[in-house]
Structures are given as structure tokens and as C-alpha cells.
């Protein structure tokens, strides 16, 4: 279908903290690249975002800091908005969900569906803190993980082992904020009956949108295969948009229902303020000739591909997303980025440490974009990509081309003479870049597209290195003029090709080239700069990053890691309770277990298992092999070599991963869920019996 306009939304960041590189890589840089690309092509584009300001986490932060919730969201809304502007994220509007326009729009949206009978009302038992008098959300409940027995697991996920949880699965659940034990109490809420949209969603997603990214399509299929169930659209909270129904006092719209409506209310806010420029908001949300694209992270796939479309379908007058190019997660130095653990690179702090280097971060994050699987950001890679690619390839080419033009032709574009076969070959190479860039950008393959743009810089660098105009200038000035003319045309093409990816550097390069007007259709042209055109002042496009600032970042992360480990240990000890005593037994039953002492001779990881270690033990009786599920507690298995451990010797042999295990090593579960092998306080003969 030929669309007349494209509406681009980027996931609303939560206003309880600053934004970090994971946010930028996962959502906002890809969305900005696409918006800038379409604008360069002269298309009608609206790029919408805003702060998500409701929900429990902001109220917790407010209570901790002794300020109002509104003060918390005001602070972070402004910080987030400024960070996005600093990194060139070119929203047409960045608003917020506490605005009067949004409150009214979301309230009216709910009421319309309510009046049309699109919700069902259900009563269920939910966790309640009798001391504070509040029902708790999943994220505000903590307890012991039933899988790894970590004591800091949340009601929706254990960050230690990665298991998805429900609050009912937690052992000894408690209020994460107060530590109070919880009880269950009945409460009534309105639900969106997603099960009624199952058949329609299966057709719309699984049959009509097979072109979606495999990670998006796969997660949707998994949810649909599992069968959809009604989902609550209201919560018992005192912060949020009040449910506009009589008798619903103390209830607000659930943040997942309220937040995506922010895309629509923000569009309305912009269009109402500037109708002559943007037209009516309904045109962007209800006209079938509008194409809707959602940019999100993988934790929002279900909301944007299943829940929000069901909300739009329930109304019946809205368009549906044409594509949802979701990214996976970006890790930091091999560990999951975590706001609560301060394990992140915050955008506002980055600019303090690397002023003027927004494009370096944009480049590295796009080069490592987690488009189909999780990826990792490391400071060593950041430094290497800046020095070896931006400086040594792109920046080096631009500097040589402009400096040589200044030296031999007074900074004016020289005449293009007769072209050699090599010139024509080079022209053909960079003329092909436009078609390839378009193909990749249209498929949302931004990582490969940026690589293609850098290939254009490589073409230019190779061309200068092969033709050596600095040598020719002494004997053949006309040939030198042709080489530099062609090099400057490549430079002008680079300013266009990199505009979606590196807007600050492209603006700087256009200044140096005195290139005032440009558009996407010009990409690949050999006459962007006319003969005699006066170039601007030349400066370095990129600067080398030395070791010292990189080491400072690594030192900072090392300190944070040590602090987190100490905090986690203290938290675990504070909340730790011994496991309940098992059912009563007798000495006769205990005597059936033959517990012995043995020395670990070898200890290695079992291939294709992230849980098992293979221990070769001197048991005083010829030796034996035992497999033990303690690998995650002992990342370096060699530390167990030479230790005397206790093991049960009379368990029947059991084959695991193709290896026969002859017994079981005894271990204790520490407060943080770590397994610690049991040992003896003094050397004992191998094979000695314990009893």
C-alpha cells in the first residue's frame, strides 16, 4: 500500500530515573535513524514520545526522598527530555502522561470502552500489606526465588537466575519497600478480555505480519499458543488516572493501559497546538493511509503487539501498527544493565565525561545494536571503534581531502578533468551505496545500514591512498584536481549518508564543505559541489580517545560492582530465614545414607550445561566421578581442586549429559542463594565415614 504519511512512536521511558545506553540502543537511536531517513526523503513524518509518569516505582522513590510524587516525575521528565535533545533524538513532540490532555484523553478512552461493554469485572485475591493498607504490584513484592533461592527476587522476575515469576511463586513474600509480610485480600477490577481477541490476533499477526522480526513474531506466537487471558486495566493505587466510574474510588488506570494511550494524547497535544503544520490528530491515528511504526524494547513486545492492538481494535476506529521493530537487550561489560544496581552508563553523565561525543556513542550503539539477540557494550570496543573507524577511516579521509584542497587549490573545489578507468570504478562503487542503504533502512536493519555508510568512507580512503594526490601535485596538477574533486564529492555524499546516524558530525561536515542544501535523492551524485565552490574552515571531524578516560569508566564500574555485591549480601542476610525443618526422621533412616570424605582431584564444567560440574574424587576406594549442579556458584571450578568434601557414597549411579555420576556432593544454600560445598575443619583420610 502507498502510505501518505508515517507515524513513528518510541516507547515512553519511565520517569523514575535518567535514561541509559540500553534505552538509547534499544529504542531511541533506531527510531531517530528511521525518522531522519524518511524526512531526508521528503516524506511526511511525525515522531512521538513522552514520559511515562504513573505506577508504583515513582511513588516509592518519592517516599524514600521525602518529596511528592509530582516532584519526582517533574525532575526526571526534564532530565530525560534534555538527554534526548542532547543526543539529537528528533521528536516532533516529547510530552508526558501527567498532562491534563493525557488525563482527559485516557479517561475518556476507558469510559468509551466501559460504556460499550468491552471490559469484564472480576474479583480476585491479591497481595496486601496490612500495615500500610496498600495492595502491591508484582514489582513491589519481593521474596525467595523458588528456583535459585535468591532472597531478592521480584514478584515478576528473579534478576539472579532470570526466571519469570508470579508473586504466588515467591517463598515468604514481603513488601519490597517496608519489609512487611503480606496477606491476600479480595479486590475487584476491570479486565480487557484478551481471550476474545485471540482468533483475530492470530490472523492479524501470524498470517498477515510474517515480515516482522523473528524475535517479535516468535514472542507473539508463544503468547498466542499459550492462550490469552483477561488482563486487568485498573489497579488499587493512589497515583495515576482515576477510574472514571462511580464506586471506583481508590482505583486508577493500570499504567500499561494508560501509557500507550500517551502516543495518541501526545499527538493530539501537538496537532491542537500547531494545526497548520501537523493537521488533525485523527488523520495520524484513524486514516488508513497513515503507516504506524512502534519502536520498542523486547520487554514491551506483548504490550505493543497484542495488548495495545486489542485496545485499538476494541474501539474500532484506529489504525493498527504496520511494524514493531523491537530490539533485544544491551548488556554492559557482560552484565545485564540494571537501574536499581546503578549498572549503567547514564546519558547525562556520559556527556560530562565525553563532551561533544554524542555521535561516537550513537555510532557504537548502532554498530552493536541488539537487533535480533542481546548484545554487549564494552568500553574497550567503544574506544576501538572510535579510534579505528571514526577517526582512522571516516575522519582521516575527510581531513586529507579538505586539507589537500586547501593546500593546492586555496580551499576551492577544483575542476574535474578527464576520468580514468579507476575514477569511473570508484564512482560506480559509491553510486551503488544509495540503493543498498535504502534496502537496509527500509528493512529496519540499521546496524548493517551504518556499516554500508562507513563503506563509503572506506571507498574514499582507499581512493586517496591509491591515487596519492600529494605526490601527483608536484608533476600533474590537473590530475590532482580531478582526484580531489572526486574526493570532495564523496565527502559531500558522506554528509548525506551519515545524517540519519551521526547528525552532529554530518552538520559539522556540511559546515566544512559549506554545503547548505542537501536531500536523500542527491546521494550518489558526482556534482554535489560545483567547481570553484569555496569550502569552509577545516577541523578534525573526530578525535582519538586515549586510555585514561576509558580506564576511569572501568574503575567506576568496578566500584559499583563491589558496592552491589556488598549491598546484596547485606540485604540477603537481613531477610534470610532458615528453611523449615523437614519432616521428622530417625537415626536409622539417617544411617542409610553413607556419607564419606573425599578429596577433589579434578573439577571441570560439563559441556553444554551451565549448571553441572564434573568432579573426580579420591574416595580412598579407587576414586569416583560425581556430577554436581553447583556451576553457577563456582564460576572457576579449579578453586575446588584439593578440597576435601562430603559426599553420599551409596546413591545408585545416574547418567547425566552422557556421564555417569556416582554419588552426590553435599552443599549448603547460603543467604544469597549460592551453593557452598560442605567440608571438614581438619584433614581426614579419604573414604572416612561421617556419622
Beta strands, then each sheet from edge to edge (+ up, - down):
strand 1: 5-10
strand 2: 45-51
strand 3: 93-96
strand 4: 119-129
strand 5: 134-135
strand 6: 141-144
strand 7: 153-154
strand 8: 171-175
strand 9: 183-192
strand 10: 231-232
strand 11: 234-236
strand 12: 251-253
strand 13: 290-295
strand 14: 330-332
strand 15: 335-336
strand 16: 375-377
strand 17: 595-605
strand 18: 613-618
strand 19: 624-628
strand 20: 644-648
strand 21: 654-656
strand 22: 659-661
strand 23: 664-665
strand 24: 667-669
strand 25: 675-677
strand 26: 689-690
sheet 1: 3+ 2+ 1+ 13+
sheet 2: 5+ 4- 9+ 10-
sheet 3: 7+ 6- 8+
sheet 4: 11+ 12-
sheet 5: 15+ 14- 16-
sheet 6: 19+ 18- 17+ 20- 23+
sheet 7: 19+ 18- 17+ 26-
sheet 8: 21+ 22-
sheet 9: 24+ 25-
end
